[in-house]
Amino acid sequence: AVCDGITKAFQLALAKNNIESIFVTGEMEGVSHAWCKVNLDNRYYNVDVTSDKTLNKGDKNLVVHAYFNITDQEILNTHSIDKNEKLPSCTNTKYNYYLYNDYTIGTLDNFEYKLKEIINKQQGKFLLEINASGISNVPEKLVQALYNLNFNNYKQNNVTKVQYNKINNNYIVIK
């Protein structure tokens, strides 16, 4: 399946759990696309399970959560929505994956300390996922903090570059 089928399968799973959702169409990067708006506690969130990229590490498929319970403002950074005026708006952030799990770094002042907390919370996962909205120079700060924290033995291996994916203000590093 492509986005249409994946979204409909996701909606079926939601319906089986008595969670209301609305099928949404639009475009992503100039190509027709589909995702859904999900109703949680009477507030809507965009969920695009197709665009939550799967990264590969060896024989493991690692799921990224950049499009999981996001606002209209966030999804409009990469998507356009057909007939948006007829759809409920998504403005709440309570169940956003990064905020809900406290995987967010809000200021440069505590960047390294907060990153260490997030690394500890994500122990055992093969991805390091953080949200760093409103912070400039995140790639440089991320490399320096990961080196200082000896993430994946970066210090012993003298790692000075980090491969990461950036989706909106979310940074994803494969461990």
C-alpha positions as a Python dict, from the first residue, in 0.01 Angstrom:
ca = {
    (1, 'A'): (0, 0, 0),
    (2, 'V'): (92, 362, -34),
    (3, 'C'): (-25, 656, 180),
    (4, 'D'): (-395, 600, 104),
    (5, 'G'): (-390, 235, 208),
    (6, 'I'): (-156, 288, 503),
    (7, 'T'): (-377, 569, 636),
    (8, 'K'): (-693, 361, 595),
    (9, 'A'): (-529, 67, 776),
    (10, 'F'): (-427, 304, 1057),
    (11, 'Q'): (-784, 436, 1073),
    (12, 'L'): (-915, 79, 1101),
    (13, 'A'): (-685, 17, 1399),
    (14, 'L'): (-801, 345, 1555),
    (15, 'A'): (-1169, 254, 1502),
    (16, 'K'): (-1114, -86, 1665),
    (17, 'N'): (-997, 110, 1970),
    (18, 'N'): (-1291, 356, 1955),
    (19, 'I'): (-1072, 647, 1845),
    (20, 'E'): (-1231, 881, 1592),
    (21, 'S'): (-1027, 988, 1290),
    (22, 'I'): (-1082, 1182, 969),
    (23, 'F'): (-918, 1093, 637),
    (24, 'V'): (-727, 1395, 500),
    (25, 'T'): (-590, 1454, 151),
    (26, 'G'): (-346, 1708, 20),
    (27, 'E'): (8, 1716, -107),
    (28, 'M'): (355, 1655, 28),
    (29, 'E'): (647, 1780, -178),
    (30, 'G'): (413, 1838, -473),
    (31, 'V'): (275, 1481, -474),
    (32, 'S'): (-79, 1378, -377),
    (33, 'H'): (-80, 1247, -24),
    (34, 'A'): (-312, 1122, 252),
    (35, 'W'): (-300, 1112, 633),
    (36, 'C'): (-554, 1153, 911),
    (37, 'K'): (-665, 1380, 1188),
    (38, 'V'): (-715, 1190, 1512),
    (39, 'N'): (-949, 1292, 1794),
    (40, 'L'): (-792, 1246, 2139),
    (41, 'D'): (-975, 1396, 2439),
    (42, 'N'): (-1194, 1602, 2202),
    (43, 'R'): (-894, 1767, 2037),
    (44, 'Y'): (-759, 1685, 1694),
    (45, 'Y'): (-402, 1601, 1594),
    (46, 'N'): (-247, 1528, 1254),
    (47, 'V'): (-92, 1182, 1223),
    (48, 'D'): (93, 1089, 907),
    (49, 'V'): (214, 734, 960),
    (50, 'T'): (336, 712, 601),
    (51, 'S'): (570, 1009, 638),
    (52, 'D'): (704, 896, 973),
    (53, 'K'): (1001, 759, 791),
    (54, 'T'): (1144, 422, 867),
    (55, 'L'): (1521, 427, 893),
    (56, 'N'): (1719, 110, 852),
    (57, 'K'): (2006, -11, 1067),
    (58, 'G'): (2117, -353, 959),
    (59, 'D'): (1818, -580, 988),
    (60, 'K'): (1619, -335, 1203),
    (61, 'N'): (1352, -93, 1077),
    (62, 'L'): (1346, 210, 1304),
    (63, 'V'): (1031, 426, 1311),
    (64, 'V'): (1059, 803, 1345),
    (65, 'H'): (778, 996, 1518),
    (66, 'A'): (807, 1339, 1352),
    (67, 'Y'): (448, 1336, 1222),
    (68, 'F'): (281, 1179, 1526),
    (69, 'N'): (12, 1401, 1681),
    (70, 'I'): (125, 1732, 1536),
    (71, 'T'): (-52, 2064, 1483),
    (72, 'D'): (-173, 2208, 1154),
    (73, 'Q'): (107, 2465, 1173),
    (74, 'E'): (366, 2185, 1194),
    (75, 'I'): (218, 1973, 916),
    (76, 'L'): (188, 2276, 688),
    (77, 'N'): (570, 2303, 693),
    (78, 'T'): (581, 2002, 459),
    (79, 'H'): (220, 1935, 350),
    (80, 'S'): (-71, 2120, 194),
    (81, 'I'): (-425, 2027, 293),
    (82, 'D'): (-723, 1999, 54),
    (83, 'K'): (-1048, 2157, 177),
    (84, 'N'): (-883, 2265, 502),
    (85, 'E'): (-1172, 2497, 594),
    (86, 'K'): (-1402, 2195, 634),
    (87, 'L'): (-1169, 2007, 870),
    (88, 'P'): (-1129, 2054, 1244),
    (89, 'S'): (-818, 2248, 1333),
    (90, 'C'): (-528, 2084, 1510),
    (91, 'T'): (-373, 2328, 1757),
    (92, 'N'): (-321, 2121, 2071),
    (93, 'T'): (20, 1977, 2158),
    (94, 'K'): (-62, 1764, 2464),
    (95, 'Y'): (-13, 1430, 2284),
    (96, 'N'): (265, 1537, 2049),
    (97, 'Y'): (517, 1252, 2064),
    (98, 'Y'): (814, 1468, 2164),
    (99, 'L'): (630, 1689, 2414),
    (100, 'Y'): (435, 1403, 2572),
    (101, 'N'): (755, 1202, 2630),
    (102, 'D'): (957, 1510, 2729),
    (103, 'Y'): (1202, 1466, 2441),
    (104, 'T'): (1216, 1844, 2386),
    (105, 'I'): (1503, 2084, 2439),
    (106, 'G'): (1380, 2441, 2466),
    (107, 'T'): (1691, 2650, 2525),
    (108, 'L'): (2063, 2643, 2462),
    (109, 'D'): (2129, 2709, 2831),
    (110, 'N'): (2055, 2352, 2934),
    (111, 'F'): (2107, 2178, 2599),
    (112, 'E'): (2365, 1922, 2710),
    (113, 'Y'): (2193, 1848, 3043),
    (114, 'K'): (1854, 1802, 2875),
    (115, 'L'): (2006, 1589, 2598),
    (116, 'K'): (2159, 1361, 2862),
    (117, 'E'): (1813, 1321, 3022),
    (118, 'I'): (1659, 1234, 2686),
    (119, 'I'): (1937, 983, 2607),
    (120, 'N'): (1871, 813, 2942),
    (121, 'K'): (1494, 802, 2876),
    (122, 'Q'): (1552, 649, 2533),
    (123, 'Q'): (1790, 384, 2667),
    (124, 'G'): (1754, 62, 2471),
    (125, 'K'): (1613, 233, 2160),
    (126, 'F'): (1809, 240, 1838),
    (127, 'L'): (1716, 601, 1759),
    (128, 'L'): (1781, 919, 1950),
    (129, 'E'): (1490, 1153, 1878),
    (130, 'I'): (1471, 1510, 2006),
    (131, 'N'): (1271, 1822, 1930),
    (132, 'A'): (1465, 2147, 1942),
    (133, 'S'): (1215, 2415, 1838),
    (134, 'G'): (1341, 2770, 1845),
    (135, 'I'): (1709, 2684, 1889),
    (136, 'S'): (1965, 2783, 1629),
    (137, 'N'): (2287, 2594, 1561),
    (138, 'V'): (2136, 2264, 1674),
    (139, 'P'): (2362, 2046, 1454),
    (140, 'E'): (2679, 2198, 1600),
    (141, 'K'): (2543, 2190, 1953),
    (142, 'L'): (2425, 1829, 1903),
    (143, 'V'): (2769, 1712, 1785),
    (144, 'Q'): (2946, 1885, 2075),
    (145, 'A'): (2700, 1755, 2337),
    (146, 'L'): (2707, 1398, 2203),
    (147, 'Y'): (3089, 1409, 2207),
    (148, 'N'): (3099, 1548, 2563),
    (149, 'L'): (2846, 1288, 2681),
    (150, 'N'): (3046, 1014, 2505),
    (151, 'F'): (2732, 899, 2323),
    (152, 'N'): (2808, 573, 2136),
    (153, 'N'): (3174, 608, 2243),
    (154, 'Y'): (3212, 923, 2032),
    (155, 'K'): (3489, 1055, 2256),
    (156, 'Q'): (3701, 736, 2237),
    (157, 'N'): (3647, 719, 1861),
    (158, 'N'): (3711, 1094, 1818),
    (159, 'V'): (3383, 1141, 1628),
    (160, 'T'): (3347, 1501, 1508),
    (161, 'K'): (3055, 1458, 1266),
    (162, 'V'): (2714, 1309, 1333),
    (163, 'Q'): (2473, 1184, 1071),
    (164, 'Y'): (2120, 1292, 1155),
    (165, 'N'): (1783, 1342, 992),
    (166, 'K'): (1592, 1664, 1045),
    (167, 'I'): (1217, 1677, 1003),
    (168, 'N'): (1064, 2010, 1103),
    (169, 'N'): (1246, 2084, 1430),
    (170, 'N'): (1302, 1720, 1515),
    (171, 'Y'): (1649, 1570, 1502),
    (172, 'I'): (1695, 1196, 1468),
    (173, 'V'): (2029, 1019, 1523),
    (174, 'I'): (2071, 646, 1466),
    (175, 'K'): (2255, 490, 1759),
}
